Amino acid sequence: MQYTFVGNKGPAVLLVHGFGAFLEHFRDNIDNIADMGHRVWAITLVGFGKSEKPNVNYSELFWSEFLRDFIIDVVREPVHLVGNSIGGTDSIIKLLYR
């Protein structure tokens, strides 16, 4: 999967794009959020942009599990989730209410 990380202090923030987008959707926000005292991750969900495109059943559940695993394996702490569009918000809502 494709992701970027910026910042070395402060609360963790994970930026999640919506359908038809990828992490570059947040290119004008990542550094600004980090400059305000946050550590920022921005990802490209599996199946989008430069991330892998495996032959799987893409669904909100699939992406919510992907986000959960990313938070556990990469961020490794509680994180503020910021979603854009129906793709990001649907996945985040399913992640939060599991």
C-alpha positions in Angstrom: 0.0 0.0 0.0 1.1 3.6 -0.6 1.3 6.0 2.4 3.3 8.9 3.6 4.2 10.2 7.0 5.1 13.7 8.1 5.8 15.2 11.6 7.7 14.2 14.7 5.5 15.3 17.6 1.9 15.7 18.7 -1.3 13.7 18.2 -1.5 11.2 15.4 -3.8 12.0 12.4 -4.7 9.6 9.6 -6.0 11.1 6.4 -8.3 8.8 4.4 -9.3 9.7 0.8 -12.7 9.0 -0.8 -13.7 7.1 -3.9 -11.8 8.1 -7.1 -8.9 9.7 -5.1 -5.7 8.7 -3.4 -3.2 10.2 -0.8 -2.2 13.0 -3.2 -5.7 14.3 -2.6 -4.3 15.7 0.7 -1.0 17.1 -0.8 -1.9 20.6 0.2 -2.9 19.7 3.8 -0.3 17.2 5.0 2.5 19.6 5.8 0.1 22.2 7.2 -1.4 19.8 9.6 2.1 18.6 10.7 3.2 22.2 11.2 0.3 22.7 13.6 1.8 20.0 15.9 0.6 16.7 14.6 2.1 13.5 13.2 0.3 12.9 9.9 -0.2 9.7 7.9 -2.0 9.8 4.6 -2.7 6.5 2.8 -4.0 5.3 -0.5 -6.5 2.6 0.1 -5.9 -0.8 -1.5 -7.4 -0.7 -5.0 -6.8 3.0 -5.6 -3.9 5.1 -7.0 -0.4 3.5 -6.6 -1.6 0.9 -4.0 -1.9 -2.7 -4.9 -5.1 -3.9 -6.7 -5.6 -7.5 -5.6 -8.5 -9.5 -6.9 -10.7 -9.2 -3.8 -14.2 -8.1 -2.9 -13.8 -4.4 -2.3 -16.4 -3.2 0.2 -16.7 -0.8 3.1 -16.0 -3.7 5.4 -12.8 -4.5 3.5 -11.6 -0.9 3.7 -12.5 -0.6 7.4 -10.5 -3.7 8.2 -7.6 -2.3 6.1 -7.8 0.9 8.1 -7.9 -1.0 11.4 -4.9 -3.0 10.4 -3.0 0.1 9.3 -3.7 1.8 12.6 -2.6 -1.3 14.6 0.5 -2.1 12.6 1.8 1.3 11.5 0.4 4.1 13.6 0.4 1.9 16.8 -1.6 4.3 18.9 -5.0 6.1 19.0 -5.4 8.3 16.0 -7.7 11.1 14.8 -9.3 9.9 11.6 -10.0 12.4 8.8 -12.1 11.1 5.9 -13.0 12.8 2.6 -16.0 11.8 0.5 -18.2 8.8 0.9 -15.3 6.4 0.5 -13.4 7.7 3.6 -16.4 8.3 5.8 -18.2 5.0 5.1 -15.0 3.1 5.9 -14.4 5.2 9.0 -17.9 4.8 10.3 -17.8 1.0 9.9 -14.4 0.9 11.6 -15.7 2.9 14.6 -18.9 0.9 15.0 -17.4 -2.6 14.9 
